[in-house]
Amino acid sequence: MTERKRRSMSWSACKEAMAGWPAPGLVDLIHELYALNPENRRFLHSRLRPEAAKENLNQAIDAVKKILNSAGEPGGRFSQAAIKRVVDQFAKASGNPAAVAALLITDLEIALPILRAIGDYEPLIDNLYSTLRRLDKLLSSLPIEIAAHFVPRISQLALTWNNTFGYGISDELGEFAREWQARTGK
């Protein structure tokens, strides 16, 4: 791709094109983006309606639940990338790391019973490990008193699923819970 073509397809080019647009034109463009797909709608609601934070989190949870449930369906099209996309979009739109932590823990709470029901399913196991890594990084970025709020849910998950899986996920979850109990004193 030539430099000229790359520039014409950049955010700068879009920003330059919209610089003189009247407000109604921008509103129409945003409406078109809103109508394009559910991800855009969730993003815009989260960004523009912070008073609807709980509703936005519930929508993200529903999206994650739908993706995870597809793992248990015959011929289901489970996609770890799809879950990551929902979480990423929610994180960008909400700007609330604690809400993202709640979403990640909910991912674990939904995925673990599905894994038990369907058995060895590597993509779902990979999702669990990925979620734990992301949750650890996210909790580490939060003030300790906020991170401590999530430790009881994590500890309950570890207790519930202790010695359930032969894939190491039970051990990993237990170690994760013990580490965060020690870090937060909970």
C-alpha positions in Angstrom: 0.0 0.0 0.0 1.4 3.4 -0.9 2.0 6.1 1.6 -0.7 8.3 -0.1 -3.3 5.5 0.1 -2.4 4.7 3.8 -2.8 8.4 4.7 -6.2 8.6 2.9 -7.4 5.6 5.0 -6.2 7.0 8.4 -8.0 8.5 11.3 -6.3 11.8 10.4 -7.9 11.8 7.0 -11.4 11.1 8.5 -10.9 13.8 11.1 -9.9 16.3 8.5 -13.0 15.4 6.3 -15.3 15.9 9.3 -13.7 19.1 10.5 -16.3 21.4 8.8 -19.4 19.1 9.3 -22.4 20.6 11.0 -23.5 18.9 14.2 -26.5 17.2 12.6 -24.2 15.6 10.1 -22.1 14.2 12.9 -25.1 12.9 14.7 -26.3 11.2 11.5 -22.9 9.5 11.1 -22.9 8.3 14.7 -26.4 7.0 14.3 -25.3 5.0 11.3 -22.5 3.5 13.3 -24.9 2.8 16.1 -27.2 0.9 13.8 -24.3 -1.0 12.2 -23.9 -3.7 15.0 -24.5 -4.5 18.6 -20.9 -3.8 19.6 -21.2 -0.2 18.4 -24.4 0.2 20.3 -22.8 -1.1 23.5 -19.8 1.1 23.1 -21.9 4.2 22.5 -24.3 3.5 25.4 -21.3 3.0 27.7 -19.5 6.1 26.5 -22.5 8.4 26.3 -24.7 7.2 29.1 -22.5 6.6 32.2 -25.7 6.5 34.3 -26.5 3.3 32.5 -23.3 1.6 33.7 -25.0 -1.4 35.3 -27.1 -1.9 32.2 -24.0 -1.7 30.0 -22.2 -4.3 32.2 -25.2 -6.6 32.0 -25.2 -6.3 28.2 -21.5 -7.2 28.0 -22.2 -10.2 30.4 -25.0 -11.3 28.1 -22.7 -11.2 25.1 -20.0 -13.2 26.9 -22.6 -15.7 28.1 -23.9 -16.2 24.6 -20.4 -16.8 23.2 -19.5 -19.2 26.1 -22.7 -21.1 25.7 -21.9 -21.8 22.1 -19.0 -24.0 23.3 -21.5 -26.4 24.7 -23.7 -26.6 21.6 -23.2 -29.2 19.0 -21.4 -27.5 16.1 -21.1 -24.4 18.3 -18.8 -21.7 17.1 -17.1 -20.7 20.3 -14.5 -18.0 19.8 -12.0 -16.8 22.5 -11.3 -13.8 20.2 -15.0 -12.9 20.3 -15.0 -12.8 24.1 -11.8 -10.7 24.1 -13.5 -8.3 21.6 -16.5 -7.9 23.9 -14.3 -7.3 27.0 -12.0 -4.9 25.1 -14.9 -2.9 23.8 -16.5 -2.7 27.2 -13.2 -1.7 28.7 -12.8 1.2 26.2 -16.3 2.3 26.4 -16.8 2.2 30.2 -13.3 3.4 31.2 -14.0 1.5 34.5 -11.4 -1.1 35.3 -13.4 -2.4 38.3 -16.4 -3.1 36.0 -14.0 -4.9 33.6 -12.7 -7.0 36.5 -16.4 -7.9 37.3 -16.9 -8.9 33.7 -13.8 -11.1 33.7 -14.8 -12.9 36.9 -18.3 -13.4 35.4 -16.6 -15.0 32.4 -14.9 -17.5 34.8 -18.2 -18.1 36.7 -20.0 -18.9 33.4 -17.1 -20.9 31.7 -16.2 -23.3 34.5 -19.6 -25.0 34.7 -19.7 -25.2 30.9 -16.2 -26.8 30.9 -17.4 -29.4 33.5 -20.5 -30.2 31.4 -18.7 -30.6 28.0 -15.3 -31.9 29.2 -12.0 -31.4 27.5 -12.4 -28.5 25.1 -9.1 -26.8 24.5 -10.4 -23.4 23.2 -12.5 -23.0 26.4 -9.5 -24.0 28.6 -7.4 -21.5 26.7 -10.0 -18.8 27.4 -10.0 -19.6 31.1 -6.2 -19.2 31.3 -6.3 -16.0 29.2 -9.0 -14.6 31.5 -7.0 -15.3 34.6 -3.9 -13.6 33.1 -5.9 -10.6 32.1 -7.7 -10.4 35.5 -4.4 -10.6 37.3 -3.0 -7.8 35.3 -6.1 -5.7 35.8 -6.4 -6.3 39.5 -2.7 -5.4 39.9 -3.5 -2.0 38.3 -6.3 -1.2 40.7 -5.9 0.3 44.2 -5.5 -2.6 46.6 -8.8 -1.8 48.4 -10.7 -2.0 45.2 -9.0 -5.2 44.1 -9.8 -6.7 47.5 -13.5 -6.3 46.7 -13.2 -9.1 44.1 -11.2 -11.6 46.2 -14.2 -13.3 47.9 -15.7 -14.1 44.4 -12.4 -15.4 43.2 -11.9 -17.5 46.4 -15.4 -18.9 46.1 -14.7 -20.0 42.5 -11.4 -21.6 43.6 -13.2 -23.5 46.4 -16.1 -24.6 44.1 -13.8 -25.9 41.4 -11.0 -27.3 43.5 -9.7 -30.6 42.1 -12.4 -30.7 39.4 -10.4 -30.4 36.3 -7.4 -32.4 35.2 -6.1 -29.6 32.9 -4.4 -27.7 35.6 -7.1 -25.0 35.6 -8.2 -26.0 39.1 -4.7 -25.6 40.4 -4.1 -22.4 38.6 -7.4 -20.9 39.9 -6.6 -22.0 43.5 -3.1 -20.5 43.3 -4.6 -17.3 41.8 -7.0 -17.0 44.7 -4.4 -17.7 47.3 -2.1 -15.1 45.8 -4.8 -12.4 45.8 -5.9 -13.4 49.4 -2.3 -12.8 50.5 -1.9 -9.5 48.6 -5.1 -8.1 49.9 -5.3 -9.7 53.4 -8.8 -11.1 52.5 
